[in-house]
Amino acid sequence: MKYWDTLTEAAKIAEERQESYGNIEENFKEISDISKSMFGLEVSEAEICKVMIAVKVARQKHKHKDDNIVDMINYIAILNQFLK
């Protein structure tokens, strides 16, 4: 697979997730709120992205799957959005 095929797939998945889960800022804010209510932890949206990237790195370390790479790309893009 060429690198731009991976980027194209990441963009396609991002669009599908947007349709399925709604606005990314609202979704990650909700995850943050749930983390606070469940565990008493103040976790920022950016930190949630970092945790999700860590999940994908751990899975990739165990076994290569294109899905891990594509999801990491998208979580990195989301993290970049929260850092601006």
MARLUMSE-392323 format. One record per atom (N, C-alpha, C): residue number from 1; atom name; y, z, x. Coordinates in pm, 1 decimal, always signed. Example, Ala and Ser with C-alpha at 12.3 -4.5 7.8 and 13.67 -1.06 7.14 Angstrom:
// MARLUMSE-392323
+-----+------+----------+----------+----------+
! pos ! site !       c2 !       c3 !       c1 !
+-----+------+----------+----------+----------+
!   1 !    N !   -569.0 !   +780.0 !  +1319.0 !
!   1 !   CA !   -450.0 !   +780.0 !  +1230.0 !
!   1 !    C !   -330.0 !   +780.0 !  +1320.0 !
!   2 !    N !   -225.0 !   +708.0 !  +1285.0 !
!   2 !   CA !   -106.0 !   +714.0 !  +1367.0 !
!   2 !    C !     +3.0 !   +787.0 !  +1290.0 !
+-----+------+----------+----------+----------+
END
This chain:
// MARLUMSE-392323
+-----+------+----------+----------+----------+
! pos ! site !       c2 !       c3 !       c1 !
+-----+------+----------+----------+----------+
!   1 !    N !   -117.6 !     +0.0 !    +84.6 !
!   1 !   CA !     +0.0 !     +0.0 !     +0.0 !
!   1 !    C !   +124.3 !     +0.0 !    +89.4 !
!   2 !    N !   +216.9 !    -87.7 !    +61.1 !
!   2 !   CA !   +343.6 !    -93.3 !   +134.1 !
!   2 !    C !   +432.6 !    +23.4 !    +90.8 !
!   3 !    N !   +520.7 !    +64.8 !   +179.2 !
!   3 !   CA !   +603.2 !   +182.0 !   +148.2 !
!   3 !    C !   +688.1 !   +161.3 !    +24.1 !
!   4 !    N !   +737.5 !    +40.0 !     +0.5 !
!   4 !   CA !   +821.1 !    +18.0 !   -118.0 !
!   4 !    C !   +738.2 !    +23.0 !   -246.1 !
!   5 !    N !   +607.4 !     -5.8 !   -234.5 !
!   5 !   CA !   +519.9 !    +10.6 !   -351.7 !
!   5 !    C !   +512.3 !   +158.1 !   -390.9 !
!   6 !    N !   +508.0 !   +244.7 !   -290.1 !
!   6 !   CA !   +505.6 !   +388.7 !   -316.2 !
!   6 !    C !   +636.2 !   +432.5 !   -381.3 !
!   7 !    N !   +747.9 !   +380.6 !   -330.7 !
!   7 !   CA !   +878.2 !   +415.4 !   -388.5 !
!   7 !    C !   +891.4 !   +363.4 !   -531.3 !
!   8 !    N !   +841.2 !   +244.0 !   -555.0 !
!   8 !   CA !   +843.2 !   +187.0 !   -690.2 !
!   8 !    C !   +759.6 !   +272.4 !   -785.5 !
!   9 !    N !   +642.6 !   +314.1 !   -739.1 !
!   9 !   CA !   +555.7 !   +400.2 !   -820.1 !
!   9 !    C !   +624.1 !   +534.3 !   -847.1 !
!  10 !    N !   +691.6 !   +589.5 !   -747.2 !
!  10 !   CA !   +762.8 !   +716.6 !   -766.1 !
!  10 !    C !   +871.5 !   +702.4 !   -872.1 !
!  11 !    N !   +945.1 !   +591.7 !   -868.6 !
!  11 !   CA !  +1050.2 !   +568.9 !   -968.5 !
!  11 !    C !   +990.6 !   +553.4 !  -1107.7 !
!  12 !    N !   +878.9 !   +483.7 !  -1116.9 !
!  12 !   CA !   +811.4 !   +465.4 !  -1246.6 !
!  12 !    C !   +766.0 !   +600.8 !  -1302.9 !
!  13 !    N !   +705.6 !   +681.9 !  -1217.9 !
!  13 !   CA !   +659.2 !   +814.5 !  -1260.2 !
!  13 !    C !   +777.2 !   +901.4 !  -1301.1 !
!  14 !    N !   +887.5 !   +895.2 !  -1225.6 !
!  14 !   CA !  +1006.3 !   +974.6 !  -1258.6 !
!  14 !    C !  +1057.1 !   +939.1 !  -1397.7 !
!  15 !    N !  +1058.6 !   +810.8 !  -1428.2 !
!  15 !   CA !  +1104.3 !   +766.6 !  -1560.4 !
!  15 !    C !  +1010.2 !   +815.9 !  -1670.3 !
!  16 !    N !   +879.5 !   +806.5 !  -1644.5 !
!  16 !   CA !   +780.7 !   +855.0 !  -1743.1 !
!  16 !    C !   +795.9 !  +1004.9 !  -1765.9 !
!  17 !    N !   +816.6 !  +1080.9 !  -1657.9 !
!  17 !   CA !   +832.4 !  +1226.0 !  -1670.9 !
!  17 !    C !   +958.6 !  +1260.7 !  -1749.1 !
!  18 !    N !  +1064.5 !  +1184.0 !  -1725.7 !
!  18 !   CA !  +1189.9 !  +1205.8 !  -1798.6 !
!  18 !    C !  +1165.9 !  +1189.5 !  -1948.2 !
!  19 !    N !  +1089.5 !  +1086.8 !  -1984.7 !
!  19 !   CA !  +1058.7 !  +1063.6 !  -2126.7 !
!  19 !    C !   +971.1 !  +1174.6 !  -2183.3 !
!  20 !    N !   +876.1 !  +1223.0 !  -2101.5 !
!  20 !   CA !   +782.5 !  +1325.2 !  -2148.6 !
!  20 !    C !   +842.7 !  +1465.1 !  -2152.9 !
!  21 !    N !   +925.1 !  +1499.5 !  -2051.4 !
!  21 !   CA !   +970.3 !  +1636.8 !  -2035.4 !
!  21 !    C !  +1119.9 !  +1656.3 !  -2055.0 !
!  22 !    N !  +1192.7 !  +1548.8 !  -2074.8 !
!  22 !   CA !  +1335.6 !  +1559.9 !  -2100.4 !
!  22 !    C !  +1418.4 !  +1573.9 !  -1974.6 !
!  23 !    N !  +1539.2 !  +1619.3 !  -1993.6 !
!  23 !   CA !  +1638.4 !  +1632.5 !  -1887.7 !
!  23 !    C !  +1587.2 !  +1722.2 !  -1774.8 !
!  24 !    N !  +1596.9 !  +1673.5 !  -1652.0 !
!  24 !   CA !  +1541.7 !  +1744.8 !  -1537.2 !
!  24 !    C !  +1613.0 !  +1877.0 !  -1511.8 !
!  25 !    N !  +1745.6 !  +1878.2 !  -1527.2 !
!  25 !   CA !  +1819.5 !  +2002.5 !  -1504.6 !
!  25 !    C !  +1778.6 !  +2108.4 !  -1606.4 !
!  26 !    N !  +1767.9 !  +2068.6 !  -1732.8 !
!  26 !   CA !  +1727.2 !  +2163.0 !  -1837.4 !
!  26 !    C !  +1584.6 !  +2211.8 !  -1814.9 !
!  27 !    N !  +1495.6 !  +2121.1 !  -1773.9 !
!  27 !   CA !  +1355.9 !  +2156.5 !  -1751.8 !
!  27 !    C !  +1342.2 !  +2257.6 !  -1637.5 !
!  28 !    N !  +1409.9 !  +2233.2 !  -1527.1 !
!  28 !   CA !  +1399.9 !  +2325.3 !  -1413.7 !
!  28 !    C !  +1472.5 !  +2456.8 !  -1442.2 !
!  29 !    N !  +1577.7 !  +2454.8 !  -1521.1 !
!  29 !   CA !  +1644.1 !  +2578.5 !  -1563.6 !
!  29 !    C !  +1547.9 !  +2661.6 !  -1647.8 !
!  30 !    N !  +1473.9 !  +2594.3 !  -1736.3 !
!  30 !   CA !  +1375.8 !  +2664.1 !  -1818.6 !
!  30 !    C !  +1265.2 !  +2725.3 !  -1731.8 !
!  31 !    N !  +1218.6 !  +2652.0 !  -1630.4 !
!  31 !   CA !  +1118.5 !  +2705.5 !  -1538.1 !
!  31 !    C !  +1174.1 !  +2829.3 !  -1468.2 !
!  32 !    N !  +1299.6 !  +2823.1 !  -1426.3 !
!  32 !   CA !  +1364.9 !  +2936.9 !  -1362.5 !
!  32 !    C !  +1369.3 !  +3056.6 !  -1456.9 !
!  33 !    N !  +1407.5 !  +3032.4 !  -1581.3 !
!  33 !   CA !  +1414.0 !  +3140.5 !  -1680.5 !
!  33 !    C !  +1275.7 !  +3200.9 !  -1706.3 !
!  34 !    N !  +1174.6 !  +3117.4 !  -1715.0 !
!  34 !   CA !  +1037.2 !  +3165.5 !  -1737.1 !
!  34 !    C !   +992.3 !  +3250.8 !  -1618.3 !
!  35 !    N !  +1022.5 !  +3206.7 !  -1496.6 !
!  35 !   CA !   +987.2 !  +3283.9 !  -1376.6 !
!  35 !    C !  +1050.7 !  +3422.3 !  -1380.5 !
!  36 !    N !  +1176.4 !  +3426.6 !  -1425.4 !
!  36 !   CA !  +1245.2 !  +3555.4 !  -1434.0 !
!  36 !    C !  +1179.9 !  +3645.1 !  -1538.7 !
!  37 !    N !  +1148.1 !  +3589.6 !  -1655.1 !
!  37 !   CA !  +1090.7 !  +3673.2 !  -1761.3 !
!  37 !    C !   +946.9 !  +3714.4 !  -1731.1 !
!  38 !    N !   +871.0 !  +3628.0 !  -1665.7 !
!  38 !   CA !   +731.0 !  +3660.1 !  -1636.8 !
!  38 !    C !   +714.2 !  +3751.7 !  -1516.9 !
!  39 !    N !   +793.8 !  +3726.8 !  -1411.8 !
!  39 !   CA !   +771.8 !  +3795.9 !  -1285.3 !
!  39 !    C !   +891.0 !  +3878.5 !  -1237.8 !
!  40 !    N !  +1002.2 !  +3869.8 !  -1310.5 !
!  40 !   CA !  +1121.1 !  +3940.1 !  -1268.1 !
!  40 !    C !  +1184.7 !  +3878.9 !  -1144.1 !
!  41 !    N !  +1153.9 !  +3752.5 !  -1119.2 !
!  41 !   CA !  +1204.5 !  +3684.3 !   -999.4 !
!  41 !    C !  +1320.5 !  +3593.1 !  -1033.2 !
!  42 !    N !  +1425.6 !  +3602.3 !   -953.7 !
!  42 !   CA !  +1537.6 !  +3508.8 !   -963.3 !
!  42 !    C !  +1503.2 !  +3390.6 !   -872.8 !
!  43 !    N !  +1461.6 !  +3280.6 !   -931.3 !
!  43 !   CA !  +1422.0 !  +3161.8 !   -855.4 !
!  43 !    C !  +1512.8 !  +3047.4 !   -898.3 !
!  44 !    N !  +1582.0 !  +2990.3 !   -801.8 !
!  44 !   CA !  +1672.8 !  +2879.3 !   -834.2 !
!  44 !    C !  +1593.6 !  +2751.7 !   -859.9 !
!  45 !    N !  +1659.6 !  +2656.9 !   -919.9 !
!  45 !   CA !  +1597.9 !  +2527.9 !   -945.3 !
!  45 !    C !  +1557.8 !  +2460.5 !   -813.6 !
!  46 !    N !  +1641.1 !  +2473.5 !   -711.6 !
!  46 !   CA !  +1609.3 !  +2416.5 !   -580.4 !
!  46 !    C !  +1485.4 !  +2483.7 !   -520.7 !
!  47 !    N !  +1475.1 !  +2615.0 !   -536.4 !
!  47 !   CA !  +1357.7 !  +2686.4 !   -484.7 !
!  47 !    C !  +1231.2 !  +2644.4 !   -558.7 !
!  48 !    N !  +1243.6 !  +2618.2 !   -687.9 !
!  48 !   CA !  +1129.0 !  +2570.1 !   -765.1 !
!  48 !    C !  +1082.2 !  +2436.1 !   -709.5 !
!  49 !    N !  +1175.8 !  +2348.7 !   -676.9 !
!  49 !   CA !  +1140.0 !  +2220.0 !   -615.2 !
!  49 !    C !  +1063.4 !  +2241.9 !   -485.7 !
!  50 !    N !  +1110.8 !  +2335.4 !   -404.9 !
!  50 !   CA !  +1045.1 !  +2362.9 !   -277.0 !
!  50 !    C !   +902.9 !  +2414.4 !   -298.1 !
!  51 !    N !   +883.4 !  +2498.4 !   -398.7 !
!  51 !   CA !   +749.1 !  +2547.9 !   -429.9 !
!  51 !    C !   +659.4 !  +2431.8 !   -472.9 !
!  52 !    N !   +712.2 !  +2343.6 !   -556.9 !
!  52 !   CA !   +632.0 !  +2229.7 !   -602.9 !
!  52 !    C !   +596.8 !  +2136.6 !   -486.6 !
!  53 !    N !   +688.6 !  +2118.5 !   -393.8 !
!  53 !   CA !   +659.7 !  +2039.0 !   -274.3 !
!  53 !    C !   +548.5 !  +2107.4 !   -194.0 !
!  54 !    N !   +555.9 !  +2239.7 !   -181.8 !
!  54 !   CA !   +453.2 !  +2314.5 !   -109.6 !
!  54 !    C !   +316.4 !  +2298.3 !   -175.3 !
!  55 !    N !   +313.0 !  +2299.9 !   -308.5 !
!  55 !   CA !   +187.0 !  +2278.3 !   -381.4 !
!  55 !    C !   +128.8 !  +2142.9 !   -343.7 !
!  56 !    N !   +213.5 !  +2040.3 !   -344.5 !
!  56 !   CA !   +165.6 !  +1904.8 !   -314.3 !
!  56 !    C !   +121.6 !  +1892.5 !   -168.8 !
!  57 !    N !   +192.9 !  +1958.6 !    -75.8 !
!  57 !   CA !   +152.5 !  +1956.1 !    +65.3 !
!  57 !    C !    +15.4 !  +2022.5 !    +81.6 !
!  58 !    N !     -4.1 !  +2136.1 !    +16.2 !
!  58 !   CA !   -133.1 !  +2206.6 !    +24.4 !
!  58 !    C !   -246.0 !  +2120.1 !    -31.0 !
!  59 !    N !   -220.6 !  +2053.9 !   -142.6 !
!  59 !   CA !   -323.3 !  +1967.5 !   -201.0 !
!  59 !    C !   -352.3 !  +1847.8 !   -110.6 !
!  60 !    N !   -245.5 !  +1791.1 !    -53.7 !
!  60 !   CA !   -261.6 !  +1676.7 !    +34.9 !
!  60 !    C !   -339.1 !  +1715.9 !   +160.0 !
!  61 !    N !   -314.6 !  +1836.3 !   +208.3 !
!  61 !   CA !   -385.5 !  +1885.6 !   +326.0 !
!  61 !    C !   -535.2 !  +1893.7 !   +298.0 !
!  62 !    N !   -570.0 !  +1932.3 !   +176.4 !
!  62 !   CA !   -710.7 !  +1944.0 !   +137.1 !
!  62 !    C !   -774.9 !  +1806.2 !   +122.4 !
!  63 !    N !   -703.8 !  +1715.2 !    +52.1 !
!  63 !   CA !   -758.7 !  +1580.9 !    +27.8 !
!  63 !    C !   -644.8 !  +1485.7 !     -4.3 !
!  64 !    N !   -644.3 !  +1369.9 !    +62.3 !
!  64 !   CA !   -540.0 !  +1270.1 !    +35.7 !
!  64 !    C !   -555.8 !  +1212.5 !   -104.2 !
!  65 !    N !   -442.9 !  +1211.0 !   -175.4 !
!  65 !   CA !   -432.0 !  +1140.1 !   -303.4 !
!  65 !    C !   -292.5 !  +1080.7 !   -308.3 !
!  66 !    N !   -284.6 !   +954.0 !   -347.6 !
!  66 !   CA !   -154.1 !   +889.7 !   -360.4 !
!  66 !    C !    -60.9 !   +970.9 !   -450.0 !
!  67 !    N !   -117.0 !  +1031.3 !   -553.9 !
!  67 !   CA !    -39.8 !  +1111.4 !   -648.5 !
!  67 !    C !    +37.7 !  +1223.2 !   -577.8 !
!  68 !    N !    -23.9 !  +1286.0 !   -478.2 !
!  68 !   CA !    +44.2 !  +1392.1 !   -404.4 !
!  68 !    C !   +169.7 !  +1339.9 !   -336.3 !
!  69 !    N !   +157.5 !  +1225.2 !   -273.4 !
!  69 !   CA !   +269.5 !  +1166.2 !   -200.8 !
!  69 !    C !   +381.0 !  +1127.2 !   -297.6 !
!  70 !    N !   +343.7 !  +1059.8 !   -405.7 !
!  70 !   CA !   +441.9 !  +1015.2 !   -505.9 !
!  70 !    C !   +513.8 !  +1135.6 !   -566.1 !
!  71 !    N !   +439.4 !  +1239.5 !   -599.1 !
!  71 !   CA !   +502.2 !  +1359.0 !   -656.1 !
!  71 !    C !   +594.7 !  +1426.9 !   -555.4 !
!  72 !    N !   +554.5 !  +1431.3 !   -427.0 !
!  72 !   CA !   +641.8 !  +1489.7 !   -325.1 !
!  72 !    C !   +773.2 !  +1413.5 !   -315.8 !
!  73 !    N !   +764.9 !  +1281.1 !   -319.1 !
!  73 !   CA !   +886.3 !  +1199.3 !   -315.4 !
!  73 !    C !   +978.4 !  +1237.6 !   -430.6 !
!  74 !    N !   +922.4 !  +1250.6 !   -548.9 !
!  74 !   CA !  +1004.1 !  +1283.8 !   -665.3 !
!  74 !    C !  +1060.4 !  +1424.9 !   -657.8 !
!  75 !    N !   +981.7 !  +1521.0 !   -612.2 !
!  75 !   CA !  +1033.8 !  +1657.1 !   -598.5 !
!  75 !    C !  +1142.6 !  +1663.8 !   -492.1 !
!  76 !    N !  +1129.5 !  +1586.6 !   -385.5 !
!  76 !   CA !  +1233.9 !  +1582.1 !   -283.5 !
!  76 !    C !  +1361.8 !  +1521.6 !   -341.7 !
!  77 !    N !  +1348.5 !  +1418.7 !   -422.8 !
!  77 !   CA !  +1466.8 !  +1357.4 !   -487.6 !
!  77 !    C !  +1531.9 !  +1455.5 !   -583.5 !
!  78 !    N !  +1451.5 !  +1529.7 !   -658.2 !
!  78 !   CA !  +1505.1 !  +1630.7 !   -750.0 !
!  78 !    C !  +1575.2 !  +1740.5 !   -670.3 !
!  79 !    N !  +1512.0 !  +1785.2 !   -560.9 !
!  79 !   CA !  +1574.0 !  +1886.9 !   -474.9 !
!  79 !    C !  +1710.3 !  +1838.0 !   -425.5 !
!  80 !    N !  +1716.0 !  +1715.6 !   -382.6 !
!  80 !   CA !  +1842.5 !  +1659.5 !   -335.6 !
!  80 !    C !  +1950.2 !  +1665.5 !   -444.2 !
!  81 !    N !  +1910.6 !  +1639.6 !   -567.0 !
!  81 !   CA !  +2004.0 !  +1646.1 !   -680.3 !
!  81 !    C !  +2056.5 !  +1788.2 !   -697.7 !
!  82 !    N !  +1970.3 !  +1888.7 !   -685.5 !
!  82 !   CA !  +2013.5 !  +2027.4 !   -703.2 !
!  82 !    C !  +2097.8 !  +2077.7 !   -586.5 !
!  83 !    N !  +2082.5 !  +2019.0 !   -470.1 !
!  83 !   CA !  +2157.4 !  +2062.8 !   -353.0 !
!  83 !    C !  +2297.6 !  +2005.4 !   -345.8 !
!  84 !    N !  +2329.4 !  +1911.5 !   -432.2 !
!  84 !   CA !  +2463.1 !  +1848.4 !   -430.1 !
!  84 !    C !  +2561.4 !  +1924.5 !   -514.2 !
+-----+------+----------+----------+----------+
END
